[in-house]
Amino acid sequence: MAETPNQPFIPAREGFFFPAEWHPHVAIWLSWPHTEASWTRERQELMFPAYIEFIKAIAESEQVCINAHNEEVMQAATLRLLAAGADMNRITLLPHPTNDSWCRDHGPAFLINPQTKKRMIVNWGYNAWGNKYPPYDRDDRIPIEIAQYRQLDYVTPAASTGSIIMEGGSVEFNGAGTVLTSRACLLNQNRNSHLTQAQIEQYLRDYYGVQQVLWVEEGIVGDDTDGHIDDTVRFVNEDTVLAAYEANPQDDNYPFLQDIHRELREMRLLNGKPLTIVELPMPDPVYSDGLRLPASYANFLITNKSVIVPTFRCDKDQLALDIIGSCFPDRKIIGIDSTDIVWGLGSFHCLSQQEPSV
């Protein structure tokens, strides 16, 4: 994207915006696990069956594009996928070097312009959730790699004092001008300490094409991303959200989720309407080596014809699937055991990024 320092390209001014996740997709993007950044080798072997089941479920209704670190990783991934009976006509492996597997956060933010029928990519800065897990240089380059592969223009937001850190899991869109996010993440000193809340809101408006930014305060316990919204609140249509809810007052998440529900009840959309809030139970706590993991049914992925939901070998699994199904009557609800995946501190939404059609 051609720019000059004094005349940056502002996507919103040209009619570009980030659509809601239920907007039709060209593909879903993933980054194949290949290092011990999130899972040890032993843990990888435990999580791969669910990961591949996830890929097969996406491929039922759309293409799957996978960033594969190098030729060796591509070959290993191909063997695993073939052995599992995956439809390789729906899967493309690309030699894009990566550090880790969380494509929601390091992947591209695709924008669409329905008037011109064009698409483009926002290349936000990425610093592995506040420089927690270096190195992350290869992940930071993934949006440019994909822009080049798709032959799309891209724009890199930047302030005079540095780049703008933005992770896909930190923002949730209704497709009608509103984005939900959390102060714990976007206002964290380890992301954008050089920016005020008002400045961050302006970047969201300029580069995501929204008109309204709604804030909750916190996230859930065990979330090393400092409060990503995709573990707590998800839009299911323009004015309805599924909101994680904890009924047990003794649970560590109870006060945080109570506060989020209060904040949601006080919000008003651009048209003045309140949000319709559907309560989504939290699973029973999931631990590994004494560590509380960020298990949440809200970390689902919407595909063209399905909603892929993490389950956790819990009595509440079916209730959560039923509630989510009631919000998506036109889509197949697919529950996949994410217990071994969430050991890496994320689940299906964290692993994926949608590429919308226009």
Secondary structure as GFF3:
##gff-version 3
##sequence-region A 1 358
A	DSSP	three_ten_helix	11	14	.	.	.	ID=ss1
A	DSSP	beta_strand	25	31	.	.	.	ID=ss2
A	DSSP	alpha_helix	41	59	.	.	.	ID=ss3
A	DSSP	beta_strand	63	67	.	.	.	ID=ss4
A	DSSP	alpha_helix	71	83	.	.	.	ID=ss5
A	DSSP	three_ten_helix	88	90	.	.	.	ID=ss6
A	DSSP	beta_strand	91	94	.	.	.	ID=ss7
A	DSSP	alpha_helix	103	106	.	.	.	ID=ss8
A	DSSP	beta_strand	109	113	.	.	.	ID=ss9
A	DSSP	beta_strand	118	122	.	.	.	ID=ss10
A	DSSP	alpha_helix	128	131	.	.	.	ID=ss11
A	DSSP	alpha_helix	137	150	.	.	.	ID=ss12
A	DSSP	beta_strand	153	155	.	.	.	ID=ss13
A	DSSP	beta_strand	158	159	.	.	.	ID=ss14
A	DSSP	beta_strand	162	163	.	.	.	ID=ss15
A	DSSP	three_ten_helix	168	170	.	.	.	ID=ss16
A	DSSP	beta_strand	172	173	.	.	.	ID=ss17
A	DSSP	beta_strand	178	182	.	.	.	ID=ss18
A	DSSP	alpha_helix	183	186	.	.	.	ID=ss19
A	DSSP	alpha_helix	189	192	.	.	.	ID=ss20
A	DSSP	alpha_helix	197	208	.	.	.	ID=ss21
A	DSSP	beta_strand	212	216	.	.	.	ID=ss22
A	DSSP	three_ten_helix	229	231	.	.	.	ID=ss23
A	DSSP	beta_strand	233	237	.	.	.	ID=ss24
A	DSSP	beta_strand	240	245	.	.	.	ID=ss25
A	DSSP	alpha_helix	254	266	.	.	.	ID=ss26
A	DSSP	beta_strand	276	281	.	.	.	ID=ss27
A	DSSP	beta_strand	287	288	.	.	.	ID=ss28
A	DSSP	beta_strand	291	292	.	.	.	ID=ss29
A	DSSP	beta_strand	301	302	.	.	.	ID=ss30
A	DSSP	beta_strand	306	311	.	.	.	ID=ss31
A	DSSP	alpha_helix	317	327	.	.	.	ID=ss32
A	DSSP	beta_strand	332	337	.	.	.	ID=ss33
A	DSSP	three_ten_helix	342	344	.	.	.	ID=ss34
A	DSSP	alpha_helix	348	351	.	.	.	ID=ss35
A	DSSP	beta_strand	353	356	.	.	.	ID=ss36
###
